[in-house]
Amino acid sequence: MTTGDAQIAVVLDDGPNMPARGMVRRVLGATFTRTGAVGGLIWIVLLVLLAVFAPLLANSHPILMSRDGTVSSPLLSHLTAVDITLLVAFFSALLLAGVRWLMRAFKSRLSQSRFGAPGVMTWITIVALTGLVAWWMVPPRYAQVLSQYREAQVAGELDWAILAPIPYSPTDRQRDSLSATNIDPRLLLPSPAHWMGTTADGEDVASRMIHASRIALAIGMIATGIALVLGVTIGGLMGYFSGWVDLLGMRLVEVFSAIPVIFLLIMIVAFYGRSLYLMMVILGLTGWVGYAVYVRAEFLKLRNTDFVVAARALGLPLWSVLFRHMLPNGITPVLVLASFSVAGMILTESTLSFLGLGLVEEPSWGQLLNQARSAGSQWGLVVFPGLAIFLTVLAYNLIGEALRDALDPHAQRSSMM
């Protein structure tokens, strides 16, 4: 290798990657020193924990029970493919984080090792394989008699049973309650038996609130992820090539900017039915415009910088130039838009559910608010889902504002004065 080639390699290795990573750490550090961003992060982490451990927190199936001396776990045997995937994703993320921490702690001893610390792609691969295996091996769950365990306890058929903290599944309508206790389970006010009351069908509101956190996080994260991938790809191509590619891309941006998303979703629901996955895809396919504009502007600034010219001179493939060298230096402002976008996606789903056009069987916060219109004095159907939507949207907005301030040099200078 000649001296000139060595200098270009140094620019490639040290120029775009290390400063970009250092900038991301500095921005995240400045973001989460703010009280509002920390509070928002705590709320989102709480929602993630509720979503992952929902079947263990609210379920009509006992965690453990003994019938005629035989111990079994109905809860584990009734886990769905989604339950298994979320649990594996959570614990694999913890495991990989622990491995990375250990490898950093013993970096000097592992410096000669050929293996690097496992990263995000390793985690995504584990989750994807687990999801495929779970969907293939776990049979679909059909209608179940959720009151059978309570009836067995009343009849003395169980030796003992360990129940979940909230012993009601989100679809448990407590058909046995009226005959066993002469208490109508519908529209009960919050009480020690039902922490947030019950719905007009006798379902426990607290159980539905916990399981609805999955819908809120999924619709926000997955739809935003689809929009982010599309926007970064299209915006990167527009900014890198410029010229006629940029011209066609901007016309595409104008077309998608004019689409009324709510009306499009209402039309899709009317023709194709209510599907969470279809809703996420539609929101993702119509929400990429802002990301494309941001990335286009960043790539227009970076396309003629030294490290990009060096990457092209070395003959690196286009995807490597765009997404390995240019994107890390221009992705940080996009994170601000992503945080606001997640909040917008959650509000859109809640709006559809409130209008009665959301999911049918799956619990949703907007769906609970829709039921509150005919709930009479059951104030829990108004307060708790409304507060959850408000706090979730506020949390993402607080993080987005903190990210925006951390990236704004004027705000940083004013805070230091």
C-alpha positions in Angstrom: 0.0 0.0 0.0 1.3 3.4 -0.9 1.5 6.4 1.4 -1.4 8.1 -0.3 -3.6 4.9 0.1 -2.7 4.7 3.7 -3.8 8.3 4.3 -7.1 7.6 2.6 -7.6 4.5 4.7 -7.0 6.5 7.9 -9.5 9.1 6.8 -12.1 6.3 6.2 -11.5 4.4 9.4 -11.1 7.3 11.9 -12.9 10.2 10.2 -16.5 9.2 9.7 -17.0 6.5 12.3 -15.4 7.5 15.5 -16.5 11.2 15.6 -20.0 10.1 14.7 -20.2 7.6 17.5 -18.8 10.1 19.9 -21.3 12.7 18.8 -24.2 10.3 19.3 -23.0 9.5 22.9 -22.6 13.3 23.6 -26.1 14.0 22.3 -27.7 11.2 24.2 -25.8 12.2 27.3 -27.0 15.8 27.0 -30.5 14.7 26.3 -30.9 12.5 29.3 -29.5 15.0 31.7 -32.8 16.9 31.4 -35.5 16.0 33.9 -38.3 15.8 31.4 -36.4 13.4 29.1 -35.5 11.2 32.1 -39.1 11.1 33.2 -40.2 10.3 29.7 -37.7 7.5 29.4 -38.8 6.0 32.8 -42.4 6.0 31.5 -41.5 4.3 28.2 -39.4 1.7 30.0 -42.4 1.0 32.3 -44.6 0.5 29.3 -42.0 -1.9 27.8 -42.0 -4.0 31.0 -45.8 -4.1 31.1 -45.9 -5.1 27.4 -43.3 -7.9 27.8 -44.7 -9.3 31.1 -48.4 -8.7 30.4 -49.4 -12.4 30.5 -47.6 -12.8 33.8 -49.3 -9.7 35.3 -52.8 -10.1 34.1 -54.1 -13.5 33.2 -57.1 -15.8 34.1 -54.9 -18.8 33.8 -53.1 -19.7 37.1 -49.3 -19.4 37.1 -49.2 -22.7 39.0 -51.9 -25.0 40.3 -52.4 -28.5 41.8 -55.3 -30.7 40.9 -55.5 -34.2 42.5 -51.8 -33.9 43.4 -50.7 -33.0 39.8 -48.9 -29.7 39.5 -49.3 -27.8 36.2 -48.9 -24.3 34.7 -51.9 -23.3 32.6 -50.4 -19.9 32.1 -47.2 -21.2 30.4 -49.1 -23.7 28.3 -51.4 -20.9 27.0 -48.6 -18.5 26.0 -49.0 -17.2 22.4 -46.3 -16.8 19.8 -46.2 -13.1 20.5 -45.8 -13.7 24.3 -42.8 -16.0 23.7 -41.2 -13.7 21.1 -41.4 -10.7 23.5 -40.0 -12.6 26.4 -37.1 -14.0 24.4 -36.4 -10.5 22.9 -36.3 -8.9 26.3 -34.0 -11.5 28.0 -31.7 -11.8 25.0 -31.3 -8.0 25.0 -30.3 -8.2 28.7 -28.0 -11.1 28.0 -26.2 -9.4 25.1 -25.9 -6.2 27.1 -24.3 -8.1 29.9 -21.9 -9.8 27.5 -20.9 -6.5 26.0 -20.3 -5.0 29.5 -18.2 -8.0 30.5 -16.2 -7.7 27.3 -15.5 -4.1 28.0 -14.6 -4.8 31.6 -12.1 -7.5 30.4 -11.0 -5.7 27.3 -7.3 -6.1 27.9 -7.6 -9.9 28.3 -9.9 -10.2 25.2 -7.8 -7.9 23.0 -6.4 -10.8 21.1 -9.7 -12.5 20.6 -11.1 -12.8 17.1 -14.7 -12.3 18.4 -16.2 -8.9 18.8 -18.9 -7.9 21.2 -22.4 -8.9 20.1 -24.4 -6.0 18.7 -27.8 -5.0 17.6 -27.8 -7.3 14.5 -27.1 -10.3 16.7 -30.1 -9.4 18.8 -32.4 -8.8 15.8 -31.3 -12.2 14.4 -32.2 -14.0 17.7 -35.6 -12.3 17.9 -36.4 -13.0 14.2 -35.5 -16.7 14.5 -37.4 -17.0 17.8 -40.4 -15.4 16.3 -40.4 -17.7 13.2 -40.0 -20.8 15.4 -42.8 -19.6 17.8 -45.2 -18.9 15.0 -44.5 -22.3 13.5 -44.7 -24.4 16.7 -47.3 -22.6 18.9 -50.8 -23.3 17.7 -53.3 -20.5 17.4 -55.5 -19.9 20.5 -59.2 -20.2 20.0 -62.0 -19.2 22.3 -61.4 -20.5 25.9 -63.5 -20.9 29.0 -61.5 -18.5 31.2 -63.8 -19.0 34.2 -63.1 -22.7 34.5 -60.4 -22.2 37.1 -62.5 -20.0 39.3 -65.3 -22.5 39.1 -63.0 -25.3 40.0 -61.7 -23.4 43.0 -65.2 -22.7 44.2 -66.1 -26.4 43.7 -63.0 -27.4 45.7 -61.4 -29.3 42.8 -58.1 -27.6 43.1 -55.6 -28.3 45.9 -54.0 -24.8 45.5 -53.4 -22.2 42.9 -51.0 -19.3 42.4 -52.7 -16.6 40.4 -51.4 -13.6 38.6 -51.5 -10.2 40.4 -54.6 -9.3 38.2 -56.3 -12.7 37.9 -58.3 -11.7 34.7 -57.3 -12.0 31.1 -58.2 -9.0 28.9 -61.1 -11.0 27.2 -62.4 -12.6 30.5 -66.0 -11.4 30.8 -66.5 -13.1 34.1 -69.7 -15.1 33.1 -69.5 -17.0 36.4 -69.6 -13.9 38.6 -73.4 -13.3 38.5 -74.2 -16.9 39.4 -71.5 -17.4 42.0 -71.7 -14.0 43.9 -74.9 -12.4 42.5 -72.8 -9.4 41.5 -73.2 -8.1 38.0 -69.6 -7.8 36.7 -70.4 -5.0 34.1 -69.4 -1.4 34.7 -68.1 -1.9 38.2 -66.3 1.1 39.7 -62.6 0.8 40.7 -62.2 -1.4 43.8 -59.7 -3.7 45.4 -61.1 -6.6 43.3 -60.9 -4.6 40.1 -58.3 -1.8 40.4 -59.6 0.2 37.5 -63.2 -1.1 37.3 -64.8 -3.2 34.5 -66.1 -2.5 31.0 -69.7 -2.8 29.7 -68.9 -6.5 28.9 -67.5 -7.3 32.4 -63.8 -7.2 31.3 -61.2 -6.0 33.8 -60.0 -2.5 32.8 -56.6 -2.9 34.5 -55.9 -6.1 32.5 -56.9 -4.5 29.3 -54.8 -1.4 30.0 -51.7 -3.6 30.6 -52.2 -5.7 27.4 -53.1 -2.5 25.4 -49.6 -1.2 26.1 -48.4 -3.8 23.5 -50.6 -2.2 20.9 -49.4 1.3 21.7 -45.7 0.4 21.5 -46.1 -1.9 18.5 -48.1 0.7 16.4 -45.5 3.4 17.3 -42.3 1.5 17.0 -43.0 -0.7 14.0 -44.8 1.9 11.9 -42.1 4.4 12.7 -39.4 1.8 11.9 -41.0 1.2 8.4 -41.2 4.9 7.8 -37.6 5.4 9.0 -36.2 2.7 6.7 -38.1 4.1 3.7 -37.3 7.7 4.4 -33.6 7.1 5.1 -33.2 5.0 1.9 -35.1 7.4 -0.4 -33.7 10.6 1.2 -30.1 9.1 1.1 -30.4 8.4 -2.7 -31.9 11.8 -3.3 -29.1 13.6 -1.5 -26.2 11.5 -2.8 -27.1 11.5 -6.5 -28.9 14.8 -6.7 -29.9 15.8 -10.2 -32.8 14.0 -11.8 -32.9 11.4 -8.9 -33.5 14.3 -6.5 -36.1 15.8 -8.8 -38.1 12.6 -9.0 -37.7 12.0 -5.3 -39.1 15.4 -4.4 -42.1 14.8 -6.7 -42.7 11.6 -4.8 -42.4 13.5 -1.5 -45.0 16.0 -2.6 -47.4 13.2 -3.6 -47.2 11.4 -0.3 -47.3 14.6 1.7 -50.8 15.3 0.2 -52.3 11.9 1.3 -54.8 12.3 4.2 -53.7 9.5 6.5 -56.8 9.2 8.7 -59.1 9.1 5.7 -56.9 6.5 4.0 -57.0 4.3 7.1 -60.7 4.6 7.3 -61.0 3.5 3.7 -58.6 0.6 4.2 -60.6 -0.6 7.3 -63.9 -0.4 5.3 -62.6 -2.5 2.5 -60.1 -4.9 4.1 -61.2 -5.2 7.7 -59.4 -4.3 11.0 -55.9 -5.5 11.1 -53.1 -4.2 13.3 -50.4 -5.3 10.9 -52.2 -3.6 7.9 -52.5 -0.4 10.0 -48.8 -0.4 10.9 -47.9 -0.9 7.2 -50.1 1.9 6.0 -48.8 4.3 8.7 -45.2 3.4 7.8 -45.8 3.7 4.0 -47.3 7.2 4.5 -45.0 8.5 7.2 -41.6 8.4 5.6 -41.7 11.9 4.0 -40.2 13.8 6.9 -37.3 11.4 7.3 -36.5 11.6 3.5 -36.4 15.4 3.6 -34.1 15.4 6.7 -31.7 12.8 5.3 -31.6 14.4 1.9 -30.5 17.7 3.4 -27.8 16.0 5.5 -26.5 14.0 2.5 -26.4 17.0 0.3 -23.9 18.5 2.8 -21.9 15.3 3.2 -21.7 14.1 -0.5 -18.5 16.2 -1.3 -16.7 15.9 2.0 -13.2 14.3 2.2 -14.2 10.9 3.7 -17.0 10.4 1.2 -14.7 11.2 -1.7 -12.1 8.8 -0.2 -14.7 6.1 0.1 -15.6 6.5 -3.6 -12.0 6.6 -4.6 -11.4 3.2 -2.9 -14.2 1.7 -4.9 -16.5 0.9 -1.9 -20.0 -0.3 -2.9 -22.8 2.3 -2.9 -24.6 0.8 0.1 -21.3 1.1 2.1 -20.8 4.7 1.2 -24.4 5.7 2.0 -25.2 3.7 5.1 -21.8 2.9 6.7 -20.0 6.2 6.2 -22.5 8.9 5.4 -25.5 7.9 7.5 -23.8 7.8 10.9 -22.8 11.4 10.4 -26.3 12.5 9.4 -28.7 10.3 11.4 -28.8 12.2 14.7 -31.3 14.9 13.6 -33.6 12.1 12.3 -33.8 10.7 15.9 -35.6 13.9 16.9 -38.3 13.4 14.2 -38.6 9.7 15.1 -39.5 10.5 18.7 -42.3 12.8 17.6 -43.4 10.4 15.0 -43.9 7.5 17.5 -46.2 9.8 19.5 -48.1 10.7 16.3 -48.6 7.1 15.4 -50.0 6.2 18.8 -52.4 9.1 18.6 -53.6 8.0 15.1 -54.3 4.5 16.3 -56.1 5.8 19.4 -58.2 8.1 17.2 -59.3 5.2 15.0 -60.1 3.1 18.0 -62.1 5.9 19.6 -64.1 6.2 16.4 -64.9 2.5 16.5 -62.7 1.7 13.6 -59.8 0.1 15.5 -59.1 -3.4 16.5 -62.0 -5.7 17.7 -60.5 -8.4 19.9 -57.2 -6.8 20.9 -57.4 -4.3 23.8 -56.6 -0.7 22.9 -56.6 2.5 25.0 -58.6 4.3 22.3 -61.1 1.4 22.3 -61.5 1.8 26.1 -62.2 5.5 25.6 -64.8 4.7 23.0 -66.6 2.4 25.5 -66.5 5.2 28.0 -69.1 7.2 26.0 -71.8 4.7 27.2 -70.3 3.8 30.5 -72.4 6.1 32.7 -70.7 6.5 36.1 -67.7 4.2 35.4 -65.2 7.0 35.4 -62.2 4.6 35.2 -62.9 4.1 31.5 -62.2 7.8 30.9 -59.5 8.6 33.3 -57.1 5.6 33.0 -56.8 5.2 29.2 -56.9 8.9 28.7 -54.1 9.4 31.2 -52.1 6.6 29.6 -52.4 8.1 26.1 -51.5 11.6 27.5 -48.4 10.4 29.4 -47.1 8.2 26.5 -47.4 11.1 23.9 -45.9 13.5 26.5 -43.0 11.2 27.2 -42.0 10.9 23.5 -42.5 14.7 23.0 -40.2 15.4 26.0 -37.5 13.1 24.7 -37.9 14.7 21.2 -37.6 18.2 22.6 -34.5 17.3 24.7 -32.9 15.7 21.6 -33.7 18.9 19.6 -32.1 21.1 22.3 -29.1 18.9 22.5 -28.5 19.2 18.8 -29.1 23.0 18.8 -25.8 24.9 19.4 -27.7 28.1 20.2 -29.6 26.3 23.0 -26.3 24.8 24.3 -24.6 28.2 24.4 -27.6 29.9 26.2 -27.7 27.1 28.8 -24.0 27.7 29.5 -24.4 31.4 30.0 
